[in-house]
Amino acid sequence: MSVERLSALARFRAVLAPDQIEAAGVRGSTIGATRRVAGVLRPRSADEVRAIVKIAAATGCPLHPVSSGRNWGYGDGLPALDDVVVVDLSALDRIIAVDPELGIATIEPGVTQGRLRAWLDARGLAFMVPVTGAGPEVSLVGNALERGFGITPYCDHFGAVTALEAVLPDGSLYRSSFAEQGAAAIDRAFKWGVGPYLDGLFAQGGFGIVTQMSLALAPRPESICAFTFTIGDDAALGGAVEAVRALLRMPGLTLAGINLMNAHRVLAMLESYPADGAGVVSDAFVADGRRRHRLGAWTGIGALYGAAGTLRAARAVVRRTLRPVDARPQFLDARRLARLRALLRGLPAAWTAGARAKLTRAETLMDVYAGRPTTVALALPYWRAGAPTPPRDRGPDPARDGCGLIWYAPVVPMTAAAVTALVARARDVALAHGFNPLITLTSLSDRAFDATVPIVFRRAPGAPGDETARAQACQAALIAAGRALGALPYRLSIDTMRALVDDPGSGFWRLVGRLKAAVDPQDLIAPGRYAPRGPADRA
């Protein structure tokens, strides 16, 4: 460890308690990457964050902030470079305020989806939490800053951010121009302020450490009606894309994000991995699973929001729009769930095990659409044969439990030609590398899908059967294949940022580098993360 790092750590001990400092060490991640971490600091207030940054500026010690460290599949809580001090903000967990009239929550980075949900419920506030598949323990601030998305009405999570405060690399405090002029209330209510929009620098950008954020919460509607539909074969995917686009453009409908999941992805939620499986599951496994669960090649899910009377008419619109894809889409709302529960209560459990499992899945789906975080998607990293089972008493944590997961998440135009080309290429690349082609298309708008392709693999460093190198090669091949088709990831892992950022011909990244050098000349905050090479890279 360098003299600068040692000097900084000694000074950190003067402002933090012993239990707020963790020693240096080598840490792993779900993507198979490892980093030498110079230490971990756990401040408990924004003032302590400012003190840490001032020490870093005086000593030249680089810092990597994390909100909850649960950026699974992209690098978890690891920095992009070795020998960086991690600043763990999970103890900054105040819900500062929720405006009950405007639906604006002001929170610190340690506030999780689950914590905000419980806080709102305890006060009877009818707002939805912007949930993701990462589960109840993931930070809302961290997800928004990574431009995460969900399927509730405000699906673009950074788009819902209205204001933020951050500690800049010199230890000073950043706020927007409205907040600087004492107009904090309108700053939180109006995203753009006046003058250049600078809050965006902190999304996927190492320009400071965000210590407070305000975000708009969608109001909970009177009724939610989920719907599912079946796409019979791969040849019908293009028609489904066009139907989804038409549905999202329909005037008067309030829709959740719509997901299209291929049969491999759905079966990964419904079936255990074959006990003797190695690599890709067999065609027979997929065919048998499709037959037993009555699946098509693709399954679509979505939800309608609004007043009960309005939704009756909206269901007719959905049926009419989806008729070329599926003549009989299925609808599910709270009343139907209640009837099913009542029916099953009167029947012997031994007769209804399958129906009860379907009811549980339906209730979980409705929770997600209602803005209630669940752990249902966290079963995915554990699905691959050889992965451990999450401890019952601690809940799922793929990084802690040694799971292997890498996300490939390209954005693709919502056209039949673009989507079918990307899906076919992603499937071929995954199979060529020996991985199951688990593909989901999630609508980001009526113009674009995010096509998430998880690479789920055995991570056993140094042991027989370790698939890390092959998984990383698959990720690189997927990025290259998508780029050739004009589809690029909206988010990158710590090991793949360089492939996109270090482009000497890119005027965009040159400007990012110039801005970073102006604001952070020592390259102190998140060095190597979504930015061209700086002093820390050359150290």
C-alpha positions as CSV (number, residue, x, y, z in Angstrom):
1,M,0.0,0.0,0.0
2,S,1.3,3.4,-0.9
3,V,2.5,6.0,1.6
4,E,-0.5,8.2,0.6
5,R,-3.0,5.5,1.5
6,L,-1.3,4.8,4.8
7,S,-1.3,8.5,5.7
8,A,-5.0,8.8,4.8
9,L,-6.0,5.8,6.8
10,A,-4.2,7.1,9.9
11,R,-6.1,10.4,9.5
12,F,-9.4,8.6,8.9
13,R,-9.0,7.0,12.3
14,A,-9.1,10.4,13.9
15,V,-12.6,11.2,12.6
16,L,-14.2,7.7,12.6
17,A,-14.7,5.2,15.4
18,P,-12.8,1.9,15.2
19,D,-16.0,0.0,14.2
20,Q,-16.4,2.3,11.2
21,I,-13.1,1.2,9.6
22,E,-12.3,-2.2,8.0
23,A,-8.9,-3.3,7.1
24,A,-7.5,-3.7,3.6
25,G,-7.9,-7.0,1.8
26,V,-8.7,-8.7,-1.5
27,R,-12.4,-9.1,-2.3
28,G,-14.4,-11.0,-4.9
29,S,-17.6,-10.4,-6.7
30,T,-20.4,-12.2,-8.5
31,I,-18.8,-11.4,-11.9
32,G,-15.6,-13.2,-10.9
33,A,-13.6,-10.0,-10.6
34,T,-11.4,-9.4,-7.6
35,R,-9.9,-6.1,-6.2
36,R,-7.3,-5.2,-3.6
37,V,-9.3,-2.8,-1.4
38,A,-7.2,-0.3,0.6
39,G,-9.8,-0.3,3.4
40,V,-13.5,0.3,4.0
41,L,-15.0,3.3,5.7
42,R,-18.5,3.4,7.1
43,P,-19.5,7.0,7.8
44,R,-22.8,7.6,9.7
45,S,-23.5,11.2,8.6
46,A,-23.0,13.6,5.7
47,D,-20.6,15.5,7.9
48,E,-18.4,12.5,8.3
49,V,-18.5,12.0,4.5
50,R,-17.2,15.6,4.0
51,A,-14.4,14.9,6.6
52,I,-13.4,11.8,4.7
53,V,-13.3,13.6,1.4
54,K,-11.2,16.4,2.8
55,I,-8.7,14.0,4.1
56,A,-8.6,12.2,0.7
57,A,-8.0,15.5,-1.0
58,A,-5.2,16.4,1.3
59,T,-3.5,13.0,1.0
60,G,-4.4,12.0,-2.6
61,C,-6.2,8.9,-1.5
62,P,-8.9,7.7,-4.0
63,L,-12.3,6.8,-2.8
64,H,-15.1,4.5,-4.2
65,P,-18.5,5.2,-2.7
66,V,-21.2,2.5,-2.5
67,S,-24.7,2.8,-1.2
68,S,-25.5,-0.8,-0.3
69,G,-22.8,-2.7,-2.3
70,R,-25.5,-4.9,-4.0
71,N,-24.8,-4.0,-7.6
72,W,-24.8,-7.7,-8.3
73,G,-23.8,-8.8,-11.8
74,Y,-21.9,-5.6,-12.5
75,G,-19.2,-5.7,-9.8
76,D,-21.1,-5.6,-6.6
77,G,-19.4,-3.1,-4.3
78,L,-16.0,-3.3,-5.8
79,P,-14.1,-0.3,-7.2
80,A,-13.0,-0.3,-10.8
81,L,-9.3,-0.1,-9.8
82,D,-7.1,-1.7,-7.1
83,D,-5.9,0.0,-3.9
84,V,-8.9,2.3,-3.6
85,V,-10.7,3.0,-0.2
86,V,-14.3,2.0,-0.3
87,V,-16.8,4.4,1.4
88,D,-19.8,2.4,2.4
89,L,-22.8,4.7,2.8
90,S,-25.3,2.1,4.1
91,A,-25.4,3.7,7.6
92,L,-26.7,6.9,6.1
93,D,-30.2,5.6,6.2
94,R,-32.5,8.5,7.1
95,I,-35.8,9.0,5.4
96,I,-35.6,12.8,5.7
97,A,-39.1,13.6,4.5
98,V,-41.9,12.4,2.3
99,D,-44.2,15.1,1.1
100,P,-47.7,13.6,1.4
101,E,-49.2,16.0,-1.1
102,L,-46.6,16.0,-3.8
103,G,-45.3,12.4,-3.4
104,I,-41.6,13.4,-3.1
105,A,-39.3,11.3,-0.9
106,T,-36.0,12.8,0.3
107,I,-33.7,10.1,1.5
108,E,-30.1,9.2,2.2
109,P,-28.1,6.5,0.3
110,G,-28.6,3.7,2.9
111,V,-32.4,3.8,2.5
112,T,-33.4,0.5,0.9
113,Q,-36.5,-0.4,-1.1
114,G,-37.8,-2.4,1.9
115,R,-37.1,0.3,4.5
116,L,-39.0,2.9,2.4
117,R,-41.9,0.5,1.9
118,A,-42.2,-0.2,5.6
119,W,-42.0,3.6,6.4
120,L,-44.8,4.5,4.0
121,D,-47.0,1.6,5.2
122,A,-46.6,2.6,8.8
123,R,-47.8,6.1,8.0
124,G,-50.6,5.1,5.7
125,L,-49.0,6.9,2.7
126,A,-50.4,5.5,-0.6
127,F,-47.3,5.7,-2.8
128,M,-45.4,3.0,-4.7
129,V,-41.7,2.3,-4.1
130,P,-39.7,2.1,-7.3
131,V,-38.8,-1.6,-7.0
132,T,-36.2,-3.7,-8.9
133,G,-35.3,-7.4,-9.1
134,A,-32.4,-6.8,-6.7
135,G,-34.7,-7.1,-3.8
136,P,-35.7,-5.3,-0.5
137,E,-32.2,-4.6,0.7
138,V,-30.9,-2.7,-2.3
139,S,-30.4,1.1,-2.1
140,L,-32.8,3.4,-3.9
141,V,-30.1,6.0,-4.3
142,G,-27.5,3.6,-5.7
143,N,-30.0,2.1,-8.2
144,A,-31.1,5.5,-9.4
145,L,-27.5,6.7,-9.9
146,E,-26.8,3.6,-12.0
147,R,-29.9,4.5,-14.0
148,G,-31.7,1.4,-13.0
149,F,-35.2,0.8,-14.0
150,G,-38.3,-1.2,-13.0
151,I,-41.8,-1.9,-14.1
152,T,-43.9,0.4,-11.9
153,P,-45.2,3.6,-13.6
154,Y,-42.1,5.7,-12.9
155,C,-39.9,3.0,-14.5
156,D,-36.9,5.2,-15.2
157,H,-35.5,5.6,-11.7
158,F,-33.0,8.4,-12.4
159,G,-35.8,10.1,-14.4
160,A,-37.7,10.2,-11.1
161,V,-34.9,12.0,-9.3
162,T,-35.8,15.6,-8.7
163,A,-32.9,16.9,-6.6
164,L,-29.7,15.7,-4.9
165,E,-26.9,16.9,-2.7
166,A,-23.3,15.6,-3.1
167,V,-19.9,16.2,-1.6
168,L,-17.5,17.3,-4.3
169,P,-13.9,16.1,-4.5
170,D,-12.6,19.2,-2.6
171,G,-15.0,18.6,0.3
172,S,-17.5,21.3,-0.7
173,L,-21.2,20.7,-1.0
174,Y,-23.1,20.6,-4.3
175,R,-26.7,21.6,-4.6
176,S,-28.7,22.9,-7.6
177,S,-29.2,26.6,-8.3
178,F,-32.7,26.6,-6.8
179,A,-31.6,25.1,-3.6
180,E,-28.6,27.4,-3.4
181,Q,-31.1,30.3,-3.5
182,G,-33.1,29.0,-0.6
183,A,-35.9,27.5,-2.7
184,A,-35.5,23.9,-1.5
185,A,-39.2,23.0,-1.9
186,I,-39.4,24.0,-5.6
187,D,-35.9,22.4,-6.2
188,R,-37.4,19.1,-5.1
189,A,-40.6,19.6,-7.1
190,F,-38.9,20.7,-10.4
191,K,-36.1,18.5,-11.7
192,W,-34.4,20.9,-14.1
193,G,-33.8,24.1,-12.0
194,V,-32.3,26.9,-14.0
195,G,-29.1,27.0,-16.0
196,P,-27.1,23.9,-17.1
197,Y,-28.5,20.6,-15.7
198,L,-25.6,19.3,-13.5
199,D,-27.3,16.7,-11.4
200,G,-26.9,14.3,-14.3
201,L,-23.1,14.3,-13.8
202,F,-23.6,12.2,-10.7
203,A,-25.4,9.4,-12.6
204,Q,-22.8,6.9,-13.7
205,G,-20.2,9.6,-13.0
206,G,-17.5,10.0,-10.4
207,F,-18.0,13.7,-9.8
208,G,-18.8,13.5,-6.1
209,I,-20.4,11.4,-3.3
210,V,-24.2,11.8,-3.2
211,T,-25.4,12.0,0.4
212,Q,-29.1,13.0,-0.2
213,M,-31.6,12.5,-3.0
214,S,-35.2,13.5,-3.7
215,L,-37.3,11.3,-5.9
216,A,-40.9,11.3,-7.1
217,L,-43.0,8.4,-6.0
218,A,-45.9,7.2,-8.1
219,P,-49.3,7.3,-6.3
220,R,-50.8,3.9,-5.6
221,P,-53.8,3.5,-7.8
222,E,-57.3,2.4,-6.8
223,S,-56.9,-0.8,-8.8
224,I,-54.1,-2.8,-10.4
225,C,-54.8,-5.4,-13.0
226,A,-51.9,-7.6,-14.1
227,F,-52.1,-9.5,-17.4
228,T,-50.1,-12.2,-19.1
229,F,-50.0,-13.4,-22.7
230,T,-48.4,-16.2,-24.6
231,I,-46.2,-15.9,-27.7
232,G,-46.5,-19.3,-29.4
233,D,-43.2,-19.5,-31.2
234,D,-40.1,-17.5,-31.9
235,A,-41.4,-16.5,-35.3
236,A,-44.2,-14.5,-33.6
237,L,-41.8,-12.4,-31.5
238,G,-41.7,-9.6,-34.1
239,G,-45.5,-9.3,-34.1
240,A,-45.5,-9.2,-30.3
241,V,-43.0,-6.4,-30.3
242,E,-45.3,-4.4,-32.6
243,A,-48.3,-5.1,-30.4
244,V,-46.4,-4.0,-27.2
245,R,-45.4,-0.8,-28.9
246,A,-49.0,-0.1,-29.9
247,L,-50.2,-0.8,-26.4
248,L,-47.7,1.5,-24.8
249,R,-48.7,4.3,-27.2
250,M,-52.4,3.8,-26.5
251,P,-53.9,7.1,-25.3
252,G,-55.6,7.0,-21.9
253,L,-53.9,3.8,-20.6
254,T,-51.6,3.8,-17.5
255,L,-49.4,0.8,-17.9
256,A,-46.5,-0.7,-16.1
257,G,-43.4,-1.8,-18.0
258,I,-44.1,-4.8,-20.1
259,N,-41.8,-7.8,-20.0
260,L,-41.3,-10.4,-22.7
261,M,-39.4,-13.5,-21.3
262,N,-38.3,-16.5,-23.3
263,A,-39.1,-20.0,-22.2
264,H,-35.6,-20.6,-20.8
265,R,-36.0,-17.5,-18.6
266,V,-39.4,-18.5,-17.3
267,L,-38.4,-22.0,-16.6
268,A,-35.4,-20.7,-14.5
269,M,-38.1,-19.3,-12.2
270,L,-40.3,-22.3,-12.2
271,E,-38.0,-25.3,-12.3
272,S,-34.9,-26.5,-10.4
273,Y,-31.8,-26.9,-12.4
274,P,-31.4,-30.6,-13.5
275,A,-29.5,-32.4,-10.8
276,D,-27.1,-33.9,-13.3
277,G,-27.1,-30.8,-15.5
278,A,-23.8,-29.4,-16.8
279,G,-23.9,-26.4,-19.0
280,V,-27.0,-25.8,-21.2
281,V,-30.2,-27.5,-20.2
282,S,-31.4,-30.0,-22.8
283,D,-34.1,-29.3,-25.4
284,A,-36.1,-32.1,-23.8
285,F,-35.9,-30.3,-20.4
286,V,-37.3,-27.1,-22.1
287,A,-39.9,-29.0,-24.1
288,D,-41.1,-30.9,-21.0
289,G,-41.2,-27.7,-18.9
290,R,-43.2,-25.8,-21.6
291,R,-45.7,-28.7,-21.8
292,R,-46.2,-28.9,-18.0
293,H,-46.5,-25.2,-17.4
294,R,-48.3,-24.5,-20.7
295,L,-45.7,-22.0,-21.9
296,G,-45.1,-20.6,-25.3
297,A,-41.8,-19.7,-26.7
298,W,-42.2,-16.3,-25.0
299,T,-44.4,-15.1,-22.1
300,G,-45.5,-11.4,-21.8
301,I,-46.5,-9.8,-18.5
302,G,-47.8,-6.3,-17.8
303,A,-50.2,-4.3,-15.6
304,L,-52.9,-1.7,-15.9
305,Y,-53.4,1.0,-13.3
306,G,-56.4,3.1,-12.5
307,A,-60.0,3.2,-11.2
308,A,-61.8,-0.1,-11.2
309,G,-64.4,1.1,-13.8
310,T,-61.7,2.4,-16.1
311,L,-59.8,-0.8,-16.0
312,R,-62.8,-2.8,-17.3
313,A,-62.6,-0.8,-20.5
314,A,-58.8,-0.9,-20.5
315,R,-58.8,-4.7,-20.4
316,A,-60.9,-4.7,-23.6
317,V,-58.2,-2.5,-25.2
318,V,-55.5,-4.9,-24.2
319,R,-57.4,-7.9,-25.6
320,R,-58.0,-6.1,-28.9
321,T,-54.4,-5.0,-29.2
322,L,-52.9,-8.4,-28.3
323,R,-55.4,-10.4,-30.3
324,P,-52.8,-11.0,-33.2
325,V,-50.4,-12.4,-30.6
326,D,-52.7,-14.2,-28.1
327,A,-56.5,-14.4,-28.5
328,R,-57.0,-14.9,-24.7
329,P,-54.6,-12.9,-22.5
330,Q,-55.2,-13.7,-18.8
331,F,-56.0,-10.9,-16.3
332,L,-55.5,-10.9,-12.5
333,D,-56.5,-8.4,-9.9
334,A,-57.0,-8.3,-6.1
335,R,-60.6,-9.5,-6.3
336,R,-59.7,-12.6,-8.3
337,L,-56.7,-13.3,-6.0
338,A,-59.1,-13.1,-3.0
339,R,-61.5,-15.6,-4.6
340,L,-58.7,-18.0,-5.3
341,R,-57.4,-17.8,-1.8
342,A,-60.9,-18.5,-0.4
343,L,-61.3,-21.5,-2.7
344,L,-58.0,-23.1,-1.8
345,R,-58.6,-22.6,1.9
346,G,-61.5,-25.0,1.6
347,L,-59.6,-27.8,-0.1
348,P,-57.0,-30.3,1.2
349,A,-53.4,-29.0,0.8
350,A,-52.4,-32.4,-0.7
351,W,-54.8,-31.8,-3.6
352,T,-53.8,-28.2,-4.3
353,A,-50.0,-28.0,-4.0
354,G,-49.6,-26.9,-7.7
355,A,-52.5,-24.4,-7.4
356,R,-51.1,-22.9,-4.2
357,A,-47.7,-22.5,-5.9
358,K,-49.3,-20.7,-8.8
359,L,-51.2,-18.5,-6.3
360,T,-48.0,-17.6,-4.5
361,R,-46.3,-16.6,-7.8
362,A,-49.4,-14.5,-8.7
363,E,-49.3,-12.7,-5.4
364,T,-45.6,-12.0,-5.8
365,L,-46.2,-10.6,-9.3
366,M,-49.0,-8.3,-7.9
367,D,-46.6,-7.2,-5.1
368,V,-44.1,-6.1,-7.7
369,Y,-46.6,-4.1,-9.7
370,A,-47.9,-2.5,-6.5
371,G,-44.4,-1.3,-5.6
372,R,-43.7,-3.8,-2.9
373,P,-40.1,-5.2,-3.1
374,T,-39.7,-9.0,-3.1
375,T,-36.8,-11.4,-3.3
376,V,-38.4,-13.5,-6.1
377,A,-35.8,-12.5,-8.8
378,L,-32.9,-13.2,-6.4
379,A,-33.4,-17.0,-7.0
380,L,-31.8,-16.6,-10.4
381,P,-28.1,-16.4,-9.3
382,Y,-28.7,-19.6,-7.3
383,W,-30.4,-21.5,-10.2
384,R,-27.3,-22.8,-11.9
385,A,-26.2,-26.3,-10.7
386,G,-23.5,-26.1,-8.1
387,A,-24.6,-22.8,-6.6
388,P,-25.3,-22.8,-2.9
389,T,-28.7,-22.4,-1.4
390,P,-29.2,-19.0,0.4
391,P,-29.3,-19.4,4.2
392,R,-32.9,-19.2,5.5
393,D,-32.0,-17.0,8.4
394,R,-30.1,-14.4,6.4
395,G,-31.9,-14.1,3.1
396,P,-30.3,-14.2,-0.4
397,D,-27.0,-12.5,-1.0
398,P,-25.4,-13.8,-4.2
399,A,-22.0,-12.2,-3.5
400,R,-21.8,-13.6,0.0
401,D,-22.9,-17.0,-1.1
402,G,-20.5,-17.4,-4.0
403,C,-22.9,-17.2,-6.9
404,G,-21.7,-16.4,-10.4
405,L,-23.7,-13.7,-12.2
406,I,-22.9,-11.3,-15.0
407,W,-25.5,-9.1,-16.6
408,Y,-25.5,-8.1,-20.3
409,A,-28.1,-5.4,-20.7
410,P,-28.2,-3.8,-24.1
411,V,-30.8,-1.2,-25.1
412,V,-32.5,-2.0,-28.4
413,P,-35.0,-0.1,-30.5
414,M,-38.6,-1.3,-30.2
415,T,-38.9,-2.6,-33.7
416,A,-39.5,-6.1,-34.8
417,A,-36.4,-6.2,-37.0
418,A,-34.0,-4.9,-34.3
419,V,-35.4,-7.0,-31.5
420,T,-35.5,-10.3,-33.4
421,A,-31.9,-9.8,-34.7
422,L,-30.6,-9.1,-31.2
423,V,-32.4,-12.0,-29.6
424,A,-31.2,-14.5,-32.2
425,R,-27.6,-13.3,-31.9
426,A,-27.7,-13.3,-28.1
427,R,-29.1,-16.8,-28.0
428,D,-26.4,-18.1,-30.4
429,V,-23.6,-16.4,-28.5
430,A,-24.8,-17.8,-25.1
431,L,-25.2,-21.3,-26.5
432,A,-21.8,-21.2,-28.2
433,H,-20.2,-20.4,-24.9
434,G,-22.2,-23.1,-23.1
435,F,-24.6,-21.0,-21.2
436,N,-28.4,-21.0,-21.0
437,P,-29.9,-18.2,-23.2
438,L,-32.1,-16.5,-20.5
439,I,-33.5,-13.5,-22.2
440,T,-36.0,-10.8,-21.0
441,L,-37.1,-7.7,-22.9
442,T,-38.3,-4.9,-20.6
443,S,-40.0,-1.8,-22.1
444,L,-38.2,1.4,-21.1
445,S,-40.6,3.5,-23.2
446,D,-42.7,2.9,-26.4
447,R,-39.4,3.3,-28.3
448,A,-36.9,1.0,-26.6
449,F,-36.5,-2.3,-24.8
450,D,-33.7,-3.2,-22.4
451,A,-32.7,-6.8,-23.3
452,T,-31.3,-8.3,-20.1
453,V,-29.3,-11.5,-20.6
454,P,-28.0,-12.9,-17.3
455,I,-24.9,-15.2,-17.5
456,V,-25.4,-17.5,-14.6
457,F,-22.3,-19.6,-13.9
458,R,-20.4,-21.7,-11.4
459,R,-17.9,-19.5,-9.5
460,A,-15.4,-21.5,-7.7
461,P,-11.9,-19.8,-8.0
462,G,-9.1,-22.3,-8.3
463,A,-11.4,-25.3,-8.2
464,P,-12.4,-27.8,-10.9
465,G,-15.6,-26.7,-12.7
466,D,-15.0,-23.0,-12.3
467,E,-16.7,-21.2,-15.2
468,T,-15.6,-17.7,-14.6
469,A,-13.2,-17.3,-17.6
470,R,-15.8,-18.7,-19.9
471,A,-18.6,-16.5,-18.5
472,Q,-16.4,-13.4,-18.9
473,A,-15.6,-14.4,-22.5
474,C,-19.3,-14.9,-23.2
475,Q,-20.0,-11.4,-21.8
476,A,-17.3,-9.9,-24.1
477,A,-18.7,-11.8,-27.1
478,L,-22.3,-10.6,-26.3
479,I,-21.1,-6.9,-26.1
480,A,-19.3,-7.2,-29.4
481,A,-22.2,-9.0,-31.1
482,G,-24.7,-6.4,-29.9
483,R,-22.5,-3.5,-30.9
484,A,-22.3,-4.9,-34.4
485,L,-26.2,-4.7,-34.5
486,G,-26.2,-1.1,-33.0
487,A,-27.3,-2.3,-29.5
488,L,-25.2,-1.2,-26.6
489,P,-25.4,-1.8,-22.8
490,Y,-27.0,1.0,-20.8
491,R,-24.8,-0.1,-17.8
492,L,-21.4,-1.8,-17.7
493,S,-19.5,-4.0,-15.2
494,I,-16.3,-2.8,-13.6
495,D,-14.3,-5.0,-16.0
496,T,-16.0,-3.9,-19.2
497,M,-16.1,-0.1,-18.8
498,R,-12.7,0.3,-20.5
499,A,-13.9,-1.3,-23.7
500,L,-16.3,1.5,-24.3
501,V,-14.7,4.5,-22.5
502,D,-11.1,4.2,-23.8
503,D,-12.0,5.3,-27.3
504,P,-9.5,7.9,-28.6
505,G,-11.9,8.9,-31.4
506,S,-14.8,9.6,-29.0
507,G,-15.6,13.3,-28.6
508,F,-18.1,12.4,-25.9
509,W,-15.6,10.6,-23.7
510,R,-13.0,13.3,-24.3
511,L,-15.4,15.8,-22.9
512,V,-16.2,13.5,-19.9
513,G,-12.5,13.4,-19.3
514,R,-12.1,17.1,-19.4
515,L,-15.0,17.7,-17.1
516,K,-13.7,15.1,-14.6
517,A,-10.2,16.6,-14.7
518,A,-11.7,20.1,-14.0
519,V,-13.9,18.9,-11.0
520,D,-11.7,16.1,-9.7
521,P,-8.1,16.9,-10.8
522,Q,-6.6,14.2,-8.5
523,D,-9.1,11.6,-9.7
524,L,-10.2,10.9,-6.2
525,I,-13.9,9.9,-6.6
526,A,-14.6,6.5,-8.2
527,P,-11.4,6.4,-10.3
528,G,-11.8,4.4,-13.5
529,R,-15.6,4.3,-13.3
530,Y,-17.3,5.6,-16.5
531,A,-14.4,8.0,-17.2
532,P,-11.2,8.0,-19.3
533,R,-7.9,7.3,-17.6
534,G,-7.0,9.8,-14.9
535,P,-4.1,10.1,-12.3
536,A,-5.4,7.1,-10.3
537,D,-5.2,4.9,-13.3
538,R,-1.5,5.8,-13.8
539,A,-0.6,5.5,-10.2
